[in-house]
Amino acid sequence: MSTKPDAPRPFLKWAGGKGQLLEQYRPLFPRRFGRYHEPFVGGGAVFFHLRPPQATLSDDNADLIDCLLAVRDDLPAVIDALGRHRYEKEYYYAVRAQDPAALPLAERAARMIFLNRTCFNGLYRVNSKGGFNVPFGRYSNPTICDAPNLHACARALKQAQIERGPFGSVLDRARRGDFVYFDPPYHPLSKTAYFTAYAKGGFREEDQRELARVFAELDRRGVLVMLSNSDTPLVRELYKGLRIVRVQATRSINSKGARRGAITELVVLNYR
Ligand SMILES: C[S@@+](CC[C@H](N)C(=O)[O-])C[C@H]1O[C@@H](n2cnc3c(N)ncnc32)[C@H](O)[C@@H]1O
């Protein structure tokens, strides 16, 4: 993990964030590659760690993509708007009730960062209408605006093209010698073990199968591909014949996130 004081860290807490796994991932990243592509970017822990000179970041969560764009392109306005937010229960619910579509981009991004820093467990969860519905969280003194880190993130994001889209659109862009890192919503260990609905619709077994087809097509093209997923029979079957490395993660082991435990996860690679 990068230890430089000005190294960027994800400015959003994100379910399935890879911050805690970077030490184990570090020897697995390819030494050299062309362009970097991250089609399930979430909080961007791997991107901010690698800081590649040329990157395309995407995700199908429109609120997240708008937030990344605002931090990259309009950071002074985002910081200004964050400075007006405060950690108070009633105020939190008033901000949560706002219609984000009615706000300018920088204020929408500040609202998302504020809710993310002060909500229960730093979760991102929306109701059937797409409204953010996580309750107020209890913290002793949450940092709502970490300006130095936001500046470091904005510098890293300037090197990136940022788009909303499904993971399959990586096929329109990735060429021989490029590096693609896939971090999809994990295949559940059991029917109730994981919360995979980052957005409306969730990520089904059919999506895992489609992702394996995209992986195979990139492999055929000579693209370097790395993928994280849970250790389940389906994942092992989908990536049979490829290099599979086991890593140890600490994850919430019930749906409320109250109990945590060590768990084995998989990293699939098509290179040595
Ligand atoms: C496990 S998270 C990625 C976490 C990220 N690596 C991090 O460190 O924060 C999975 C991401 O996939 C996105 N996602 C879910 N379904 C998708 C799809 N069909 N296409 C693209 N992105 C999708 C979610 O919005 C979520 O941000």
The ligand as a Gaussian input file, in Angstrom:
#p B3LYP/6-31G(d) Opt

LIG

0 1
 C      -17.675000      -4.745000      -5.062000
 S      -18.174000      -3.155000      -5.617000
 C      -16.633000      -2.474000      -6.153000
 C      -15.829000      -2.009000      -4.984000
 C      -14.539000      -1.293000      -5.376000
 N      -13.556000      -2.203000      -5.913000
 C      -13.946000      -0.572000      -4.175000
 O      -12.792000      -0.805000      -3.787000
 O      -14.663000       0.267000      -3.602000
 C      -19.072000      -3.497000      -7.070000
 C      -19.495000      -2.286000      -7.915000
 O      -20.137000      -2.783000      -9.098000
 C      -21.158000      -1.887000      -9.509000
 N      -22.048000      -2.653000     -10.388000
 C      -23.030000      -3.531000     -10.044000
 N      -23.571000      -4.093000     -11.141000
 C      -22.904000      -3.570000     -12.208000
 C      -22.974000      -3.768000     -13.622000
 N      -23.853000      -4.629000     -14.150000
 N      -22.117000      -3.086000     -14.433000
 C      -21.233000      -2.197000     -13.889000
 N      -21.122000      -1.970000     -12.556000
 C      -21.939000      -2.642000     -11.728000
 C      -21.759000      -1.400000      -8.205000
 O      -22.371000      -0.135000      -8.369000
 C      -20.515000      -1.359000      -7.276000
 O      -19.971000      -0.060000      -7.238000

